[in-house]
Amino acid sequence: MNCKLMLALSVAVLCFARLSAAQTATIDQQQAVINTQAQVVLAIGAQGQQRLAQVVTAGRTGTLKEVALAIACAPQHQLILEIQAVAAGKPNGTILGYYAFGNVGPYVNPPVFKTLVLQNPLHFSAGDQFAIVLSSTPVDPNSFCSTYPGPVGNPYAGGNAFVNSITDPPGQWTAITEGLGTNPVYGADLPFQTFVASDAASLSAEVIPTLQPLALAFLVLLLVVAASYSMRRKVDRLR
């Protein structure tokens, strides 16, 4: 009897842990180097209404739940993050997801990634390309959002970073390294991280509101039964 109870308890604990872990999104793609040596940041917004974009290739099939960036925003400014479709390696203007973030705050020293949770997550298959497109509101020539650049070179093979401003033709994206000359101080990518829950985890997460409380209740019930059984055995031995 005791062995059966222990086995049931073990199964319940494992099921509960599995259900809890299923909710967690982990890093799928990243360019993790924040380039502070360049001693520049790239404006997002400002008078030219500059937009920045980083093209990403999904490494595994699942739900994109979070994006982390090395960003800062002036007070009262919102960071606008769009997930756009990609054509010919650049954002094509088709908005798949739109998100606004207030209170992004200033940079810290040393700079760190700030995680942005996507309230309406998007699903991608391995190999799909999408673009993280950044802008900010309101339009203000003196205060805006910005991001650190990435390191010199092209460290992320799944896509490049681009810039677009109000002076550019609509939809024209230019590589952020264009015009930097032969000795650029930063490279072809922005610092970024994408967090994805795999399909199996996403499916489990959909049923967690039901299954996780049930698993917890089952675990508590088994603990009560085990305690009662142990107490009864002790009483029997005392008789």
Secondary structure, 3 states (H helix, E strand, C coil): CHHHHHHHHHHHHHHHHHHHHCCCCEEEEEECCCCCCCCCCEEEECCCCEEEEEEEECCCCEEEEEEEECEEECCCCEEEEEEEEEECCEEEEEEEEEEEECCCCCCCCCCCCEEEEEEEEEEECCCCEEEEEEEEECCCCCCCEEECCCCCCCCCCCCCEEEECCCCCCCCCEECCCCCCCCCCCCCCCCEEEEEEEHHHHHHHHHHHHHHHHHHHHHHHHHHHHHHHHHHHHHHHHC
